């Protein structure tokens, strides 16, 4: 499965993979084990905008994924399904955005 990672996250992930002798998929599961659900929920929570001066309520801004470099994560069908469930339940805009967020928090990139 392809995911797009911002360059700083990709650099940190590549370094961790070399140092740990692991794969992107294994690093991803380690990241999910090390990052709390609350941290990820806060990452994708809509940001409440200030009200417009005329009193018009504005729609909350949503976190969006950023451009990045494609990397392949070798996942089983069950793992991909679990990841898709997390994307939906956390309100992430995409798989790539969720993967980048969890890796970034895990690696402090």
N, CA, C and O of each residue as an XYZ file, in Angstrom:
436
protein
N       0.840     -1.163      0.000
C       0.000      0.000      0.000
C       0.888      1.231      0.000
O       1.849      1.304      0.767
N       0.585      2.176     -0.833
C       1.365      3.407     -0.918
C       0.868      4.413      0.106
O      -0.328      4.508      0.384
N       1.814      5.163      0.663
C       1.492      6.291      1.534
C       2.485      7.398      1.214
O       3.634      7.133      0.861
N       2.035      8.627      1.339
C       2.865      9.780      1.046
C       3.295     10.423      2.354
O       2.458     10.820      3.165
N       4.609     10.526      2.558
C       5.158     11.069      3.795
C       5.874     12.383      3.511
O       6.638     12.478      2.551
N       5.631     13.404      4.344
C       6.407     14.644      4.211
C       7.893     14.333      4.400
O       8.250     13.402      5.120
N       8.740     15.104      3.760
C      10.178     14.810      3.762
C      10.770     14.653      5.167
O      11.551     13.723      5.373
N      10.445     15.510      6.147
C      11.040     15.306      7.481
C      10.628     13.975      8.121
O      11.433     13.337      8.800
N       9.389     13.562      7.907
C       8.916     12.290      8.459
C       9.596     11.135      7.730
O      10.016     10.164      8.360
N       9.704     11.235      6.417
C      10.374     10.196      5.639
C      11.834     10.054      6.071
O      12.335      8.939      6.222
N      12.511     11.179      6.269
C      13.913     11.129      6.694
C      14.050     10.436      8.050
O      14.923      9.588      8.230
N      13.187     10.797      9.001
C      13.236     10.184     10.335
C      12.883      8.699     10.273
O      13.498      7.881     10.957
N      11.892      8.357      9.450
C      11.490      6.949      9.312
C      12.608      6.138      8.665
O      12.903      5.029      9.111
N      13.225      6.671      7.631
C      14.314      5.965      6.951
C      15.475      5.718      7.905
O      16.063      4.637      7.901
N      15.809      6.710      8.719
C      16.879      6.563      9.695
C      16.514      5.489     10.726
O      17.344      4.641     11.055
N      15.293      5.520     11.232
C      14.845      4.527     12.223
C      14.882      3.124     11.638
O      15.269      2.177     12.324
N      14.486      2.981     10.389
C      14.479      1.666      9.735
C      15.907      1.129      9.610
O      16.163     -0.048      9.865
N      16.817      1.993      9.219
C      18.226      1.558      9.105
C      18.794      1.191     10.468
O      19.468      0.170     10.604
N      18.532      2.007     11.466
C      19.085      1.765     12.802
C      18.497      0.510     13.453
O      19.195     -0.230     14.146
N      17.189      0.285     13.215
C      16.498     -0.825     13.874
C      16.473     -2.095     13.033
O      16.106     -3.161     13.527
N      16.862     -1.986     11.767
C      16.812     -3.150     10.886
C      15.393     -3.665     10.721
O      15.140     -4.866     10.814
N      14.475     -2.749     10.478
C      13.057     -3.095     10.395
C      12.486     -2.678      9.043
O      13.237     -2.299      8.144
N      11.184     -2.744      8.896
C      10.505     -2.341      7.660
C       9.568     -1.169      7.961
O       9.293     -0.862      9.121
N       9.091     -0.530      6.913
C       8.125      0.558      7.103
C       6.877      0.056      7.823
O       6.357      0.739      8.705
N       6.399     -1.112      7.463
C       5.196     -1.650      8.103
C       5.434     -1.910      9.586
O       4.594     -1.568     10.417
N       6.562     -2.507      9.921
C       6.859     -2.776     11.338
C       7.021     -1.477     12.120
O       6.574     -1.381     13.263
N       7.652     -0.487     11.514
C       7.783      0.820     12.156
C       6.412      1.454     12.378
O       6.167      2.078     13.410
N       5.529      1.290     11.409
C       4.172      1.830     11.540
C       3.450      1.224     12.737
O       2.822      1.946     13.511
N       3.534     -0.100     12.895
C       2.843     -0.748     14.022
C       3.477     -0.368     15.351
O       2.773     -0.250     16.354
N       4.780     -0.174     15.379
C       5.442      0.321     16.588
C       4.953      1.729     16.919
O       4.745      2.072     18.083
N       4.775      2.527     15.885
C       4.293      3.894     16.092
C       2.881      3.885     16.665
O       2.591      4.641     17.592
N       1.999      3.043     16.129
C       0.636      2.962     16.665
C       0.652      2.483     18.119
O      -0.186      2.902     18.918
N       1.599      1.610     18.464
C       1.694      1.130     19.846
C       2.207      2.223     20.780
O       1.889      2.223     21.969
N       2.999      3.156     20.245
C       3.616      4.175     21.078
C       2.908      5.514     21.127
O       3.286      6.387     21.907
N       1.888      5.687     20.306
C       1.157      6.956     20.258
C      -0.261      6.705     20.735
O      -0.916      5.767     20.281
N      -0.732      7.531     21.641
C      -2.078      7.319     22.182
C      -3.153      7.737     21.185
O      -2.935      8.581     20.316
N      -4.288      7.134     21.337
C      -5.444      7.482     20.494
C      -5.815      8.950     20.685
O      -6.204      9.625     19.732
N      -5.696      9.441     21.917
C      -6.036     10.836     22.205
C      -5.138     11.795     21.424
O      -5.601     12.829     20.941
N      -3.860     11.454     21.304
C      -2.947     12.296     20.523
C      -3.390     12.358     19.066
O      -3.376     13.423     18.448
N      -3.780     11.212     18.529
C      -4.203     11.188     17.128
C      -5.549     11.875     16.947
O      -5.774     12.542     15.937
N      -6.449     11.719     17.920
C      -7.736     12.412     17.825
C      -7.524     13.926     17.795
O      -8.193     14.639     17.046
N      -6.590     14.407     18.614
C      -6.336     15.850     18.634
C      -5.706     16.315     17.319
O      -5.904     17.457     16.904
N      -4.961     15.447     16.677
C      -4.330     15.780     15.398
C      -5.370     16.073     14.316
O      -5.166     16.941     13.467
N      -6.477     15.346     14.354
C      -7.468     15.459     13.283
C      -8.768     16.124     13.721
O      -9.733     16.159     12.957
N      -8.802     16.654     14.946
C     -10.005     17.342     15.408
C     -10.186     18.631     14.602
O      -9.216     19.341     14.336
N     -11.412     18.925     14.221
C     -11.640     20.185     13.493
C     -11.235     21.377     14.363
O     -11.490     21.394     15.567
N     -10.609     22.361     13.743
C     -10.208     23.565     14.455
C     -11.364     24.557     14.377
O     -11.849     24.861     13.287
N     -11.804     25.057     15.515
C     -12.923     25.986     15.539
C     -12.440     27.377     15.134
O     -11.558     27.940     15.782
N     -13.009     27.929     14.072
C     -12.603     29.271     13.651
C     -13.278     30.333     14.514
O     -14.306     30.084     15.144
N     -12.691     31.498     14.530
C     -13.344     32.628     15.190
C     -14.576     32.999     14.370
O     -14.583     32.864     13.147
N     -15.591     33.458     15.041
C     -16.791     33.886     14.314
C     -16.483     35.089     13.438
O     -15.646     35.930     13.767
N     -17.163     35.143     12.350
C     -17.044     36.253     11.417
C     -17.553     37.514     12.120
O     -18.469     37.435     12.939
N     -16.974     38.669     11.811
C     -17.401     39.900     12.484
C     -18.912     40.174     12.378
O     -19.473     40.838     13.249
N     -19.557     39.685     11.353
C     -20.987     39.930     11.203
C     -21.820     38.884     11.913
O     -23.048     38.904     11.839
N     -21.153     37.970     12.601
C     -21.885     36.958     13.343
C     -22.193     35.700     12.548
O     -22.919     34.824     13.019
N     -21.643     35.608     11.345
C     -21.871     34.415     10.528
C     -21.001     33.289     11.076
O     -19.780     33.437     11.136
N     -21.604     32.158     11.481
C     -20.770     31.058     11.965
C     -20.012     30.428     10.796
O     -20.596     30.114      9.759
N     -18.744     30.254     10.973
C     -17.908     29.668      9.925
C     -17.751     28.176     10.163
O     -17.781     27.709     11.302
N     -17.584     27.438      9.083
C     -17.375     25.990      9.189
C     -16.009     25.726      9.796
O     -15.052     26.442      9.500
N     -15.902     24.697     10.650
C     -14.597     24.384     11.230
C     -13.604     23.943     10.160
O     -13.958     23.213      9.234
N     -12.365     24.389     10.295
C     -11.304     23.968      9.378
C     -10.892     22.545      9.734
O     -10.849     22.184     10.910
N     -10.589     21.739      8.725
C     -10.169     20.353      8.944
C      -8.701     20.214      8.609
O      -8.187     20.862      7.698
N      -8.039     19.360      9.361
C      -6.654     19.047      9.061
C      -6.604     18.312      7.725
O      -7.446     17.459      7.443
N      -5.610     18.649      6.907
C      -5.470     17.992      5.613
C      -4.089     17.398      5.499
O      -3.144     17.832      6.159
N      -3.991     16.406      4.659
C      -2.684     15.814      4.410
C      -1.810     16.788      3.645
O      -2.308     17.740      3.045
N      -0.537     16.557      3.666
C       0.409     17.410      2.960
C       1.073     16.602      1.854
O       1.037     15.371      1.851
N       1.678     17.322      0.918
C       2.401     16.643     -0.151
C       3.564     15.871      0.449
O       4.106     16.253      1.485
N       3.932     14.809     -0.193
C       5.027     14.018      0.337
C       5.605     13.075     -0.694
O       5.240     13.093     -1.870
N       6.507     12.262     -0.220
C       7.186     11.275     -1.052
C       6.521      9.914     -0.815
O       6.255      9.528      0.324
N       6.263      9.211     -1.891
C       5.577      7.920     -1.780
C       6.508      6.842     -1.242
O       7.657      6.713     -1.665
N       5.974      6.070     -0.293
C       6.651      4.884      0.213
C       5.643      3.759      0.257
O       4.446      3.984      0.433
N       6.139      2.546      0.095
C       5.279      1.365      0.104
C       5.305      0.715      1.482
O       6.367      0.488      2.061
N       4.127      0.424      1.987
C       3.968     -0.294      3.244
C       3.352     -1.638      2.899
O       2.262     -1.692      2.328
N       4.026     -2.708      3.234
C       3.525     -4.053      2.930
C       2.600     -4.494      4.057
O       3.045     -4.910      5.127
N       1.308     -4.392      3.789
C       0.290     -4.713      4.780
C      -0.565     -5.864      4.292
O      -0.771     -6.037      3.090
N      -1.055     -6.643      5.227
C      -2.023     -7.683      4.885
C      -3.364     -7.006      4.658
O      -3.538     -5.834      4.992
N      -4.298     -7.732      4.098
C      -5.640     -7.183      3.879
C      -6.279     -6.796      5.214
O      -6.945     -5.765      5.308
N      -6.078     -7.614      6.237
C      -6.650     -7.320      7.554
C      -6.020     -6.057      8.157
O      -6.715     -5.259      8.787
N      -4.726     -5.877      7.970
C      -4.065     -4.680      8.487
C      -4.552     -3.429      7.758
O      -4.776     -2.390      8.378
N      -4.713     -3.536      6.449
C      -5.205     -2.391      5.683
C      -6.634     -2.045      6.090
O      -6.990     -0.870      6.181
N      -7.445     -3.058      6.332
C      -8.823     -2.829      6.780
C      -8.822     -2.136      8.141
O      -9.601     -1.210      8.364
N      -7.949     -2.580      9.055
C      -7.849     -1.953     10.369
C      -7.436     -0.491     10.218
O      -7.994      0.388     10.875
N      -6.453     -0.236      9.347
C      -5.986      1.126      9.108
C      -7.116      1.991      8.550
O      -7.289      3.133      8.976
N      -7.877      1.459      7.609
C      -9.009      2.193      7.054
C     -10.038      2.515      8.133
O     -10.623      3.598      8.122
N     -10.265      1.600      9.057
C     -11.180      1.855     10.176
C     -10.669      2.998     11.039
O     -11.453      3.821     11.511
N      -9.348      3.053     11.249
C      -8.766      4.131     12.050
C      -8.891      5.477     11.341
O      -9.159      6.498     11.975
N      -8.697      5.473     10.035
C      -8.854      6.704      9.252
C     -10.262      7.253      9.459
O     -10.445      8.445      9.706
N     -11.240      6.383      9.355
C     -12.639      6.801      9.497
C     -12.950      7.246     10.926
O     -13.551      8.301     11.129
N     -12.546      6.451     11.912
C     -12.919      6.769     13.295
C     -12.193      8.000     13.834
O     -12.725      8.694     14.700
N     -10.998      8.280     13.340
C     -10.245      9.455     13.793
C     -10.543     10.700     12.964
O     -10.147     11.804     13.339
N     -11.234     10.531     11.849
C     -11.539     11.669     10.997
C     -10.354     12.151     10.186
O     -10.304     13.312      9.778
N      -9.390     11.255      9.947
C      -8.228     11.623      9.134
C      -8.665     11.794      7.683
O      -9.555     11.079      7.223
N      -8.059     12.720      6.959
C      -8.465     12.929      5.566
C      -8.036     11.808      4.619
O      -8.602     11.659      3.536
N      -7.036     11.019      5.026
C      -6.551      9.938      4.160
C      -5.673      8.994      4.973
O      -5.285      9.292      6.102
N      -5.370      7.845      4.368
C      -4.420      6.923      4.991
C      -3.064      7.589      5.159
O      -2.430      7.483      6.209
N      -2.631      8.276      4.111
C      -1.318      8.929      4.160
C      -1.243      9.933      5.300
O      -0.235      9.995      6.004
N      -2.292     10.716      5.490
C      -2.293     11.710      6.563
C      -2.198     11.039      7.926
O      -1.483     11.518      8.806
N      -2.912      9.937      8.106
C      -2.862      9.223      9.381
C      -1.483      8.605      9.603
O      -0.921      8.716     10.693
N      -0.947      7.969      8.595
C       0.372      7.342      8.710
C       1.430      8.400      9.000
O       2.283      8.200      9.865
N       1.383      9.523      8.287
C       2.355     10.593      8.522
C       2.227     11.138      9.938
O       3.237     11.422     10.582
N       1.003     11.289     10.434
C       0.796     11.831     11.786
C       1.326     10.887     12.851
O       2.013     11.318     13.777
N       1.014      9.608     12.729
C       1.456      8.666     13.770
C       2.970      8.483     13.733
O       3.608      8.400     14.782
N       3.543      8.419     12.551
C       5.005      8.312     12.466
C       5.688      9.572     12.972
O       6.700      9.492     13.667
N       5.148     10.728     12.631
C       5.720     11.978     13.076
C       5.735     12.081     14.593
O       6.743     12.464     15.186
N       4.615     11.738     15.219
C       4.551     11.792     16.682
C       5.472     10.750     17.305
O       6.140     11.020     18.303
N       5.504      9.575     16.719
C       6.350      8.500     17.255
C       7.835      8.832     17.134
O       8.617      8.584     18.052
N       8.205      9.389     16.003
C       9.616      9.698     15.739
C       9.969     11.127     16.106
O      11.131     11.521     16.004
N       9.000     11.901     16.525
C       9.187     13.326     16.841
C       9.836     14.075     15.674
O      10.743     14.888     15.850
N       9.328     13.764     14.467
C       9.860     14.410     13.248
C       9.163     15.731     13.009
O       9.467     16.423     12.038
